[in-house]
Amino acid sequence: MDRRSFLSASLAVGGGAAATASAAALSDRWSEASEPMETAGLTKHEIPTPALIVDLDAFERNVRKMAEHAARTGRRLRPHAKTHKCPEVARRQIAAGAIGVCAATVAEAEAMAAAGVGEILLTSPIVDPRKVARLVRLVQRGGRLMVSVGHALEAELLSEAVIAARIELDVLVDLDVGDKRTGVLPGESALQLARQLSRCAKLHVRGIQAYAGHASHTVGFAERQRVSAKAIGQAVETRRLFERSGIEAGILSGGSTGTYNIDAEIEGFTELQVGSYVFMDVDYRRIGGRDGSAIYSDFEPSLTVLTSVLSAAHAERVTVDAGTKALDATTAHKPEAKNRPGLVYTKAGDEFGAVSVEANGALPKLGERLEFIVPHCDPNVNLYDRIYACRGDRVEALWPIAARRGD
């Protein structure tokens, strides 16, 4: 497909009423779709920029490597969909051996269930009665859902809702093992919450969630290992307390891309909630590898933002069409140009970025295309409604991002 044909098809340029209707239909499909869309010979060079790109070869190696690690260590794999928010990615993770996915929001859980993705664990607290009602409806429609609970109020709301709806729901007790974000404190406080949940005949405690986000980005493997072992150790002790008290604790779910090869070696830990490994980002690459290397290279950067050089009026910099609406700006780390060492990206507004070059380097030319490894993959995905899945220069499919942050 040439550039003109692609633009006419996707943007309905210059086609009168028929083209307008086609564009409206495409827009409706994107707003509702969870299935990949055909690309009819589209190449990477014809993609309108800025665009979110996944290198399928690197992506598939990442998915396979994590699945093989989980199988080898005897741990279940429950990847976090908050990273990709994309049913097609979830399907591929499950096909490789994952037991299901995690979701951070009700909207993510709904999107995954609507796409037929089973075994969903909602990892974030829900204290809004309207959102609790949506969870109930999801289960009533056949969604296979488990919910983490970290506070007595959450337990009370869920208990009332499942009794009223005459449904049953599996739950995990959410522990705060050092993040100080959500969850009940380990030990006796967690046991009291588990007992409260157990008093509701419609709620079934299956174990513990213990996410140690503060460990995941700790720089240096030895220090990361120390921080994660301390955090997960509290969860292991709480799990034993549950078992001694007659409360089921078959699941201890947690872990991260940064600690996958630490947590899986801890006795009593049962399943990995890894997320970023499928895409990777600049933030993770800086944490260092197990072998002492400065760059964490266990998984490959498969996600990039494709940009075009729009202006080259200055000798020291050019302008690209990817500003803060296209490249995540929530971390202190800058996007890194893929396969173009020496280029330096600086944000230059909502729509634009500035690219300069280190000493003795050559600036990109007007019209040239660049790919940038994103600073933080989760919020960067949230800026887009689709992913262009590419193998080399060929676009194999467009993957809808079905659960961008809304509610």
HUHU-V368667 format. One record per pair of residues at least 12 apart in sequence whose C-alpha atoms are under 6 Angstrom apart, sorted by the first residue. I is the first residue (numbers start at 1). J is the second residue. Records with the same first field share a line. If there is no record, write none. Layout:
I=J + J
This chain:
1=41 + 42
3=46
34=115 + 400
36=397 + 398 + 399
37=397 + 398
38=397
39=397
42=395
43=393 + 394 + 395
44=393 + 394
49=307
50=306 + 307 + 322
51=305 + 306
52=305 + 387
53=303 + 304 + 305 + 387 + 388
54=302 + 303 + 389
55=302 + 390
56=390 + 391
58=302
59=278 + 302
62=278 + 299
63=278
67=97
75=270 + 271
76=271
77=98 + 99 + 271 + 272
78=98 + 99 + 100 + 101 + 272 + 273
79=101 + 102 + 273 + 274 + 275
80=101 + 102 + 273 + 274 + 275
81=102 + 103
82=103 + 104
83=275 + 276 + 378
85=401 + 403
86=401 + 402
87=112
100=118 + 119 + 120
101=120
102=120 + 121 + 122
103=122
104=122 + 123 + 124
108=403
111=403
113=143
118=144
119=144 + 145
120=145
121=145 + 146 + 147
122=147
123=148
127=154
146=170 + 171
147=171
148=171 + 172 + 173 + 174
149=173 + 174
150=173 + 174 + 183 + 184
168=202 + 203
169=203
170=203 + 204
171=204 + 205 + 206
172=205 + 206 + 207 + 208 + 209
173=208 + 209
174=208 + 209
175=210
177=231
179=214
186=238
187=238
206=248 + 249 + 250
207=249 + 250 + 251 + 252
208=251 + 252
209=252 + 253 + 254
210=254
211=254 + 255
215=227 + 228
216=256 + 258 + 259
217=287
219=287
220=287 + 288
221=290
236=268
251=270
252=269 + 270
253=271
254=272 + 273
255=272 + 273
256=273 + 274
257=274 + 277
279=301 + 302 + 303
280=301
281=374 + 375 + 376 + 377
282=375
283=375 + 376
304=371 + 372 + 373
305=371 + 372
306=370 + 371
307=321 + 369 + 370
308=320 + 321 + 367 + 368 + 369
309=366 + 367 + 368
312=366
317=355 + 356
318=354 + 355
319=353 + 354
320=352 + 353
321=351 + 352
322=351 + 352 + 353
323=347 + 349 + 350 + 351 + 352 + 353
324=350
325=350
328=380
333=375
334=375
335=372 + 373 + 374 + 375
336=372 + 373
337=371 + 372
338=371 + 372
342=357 + 358
343=356 + 357
344=356 + 357
382=404
385=401
386=399 + 400 + 401
387=399
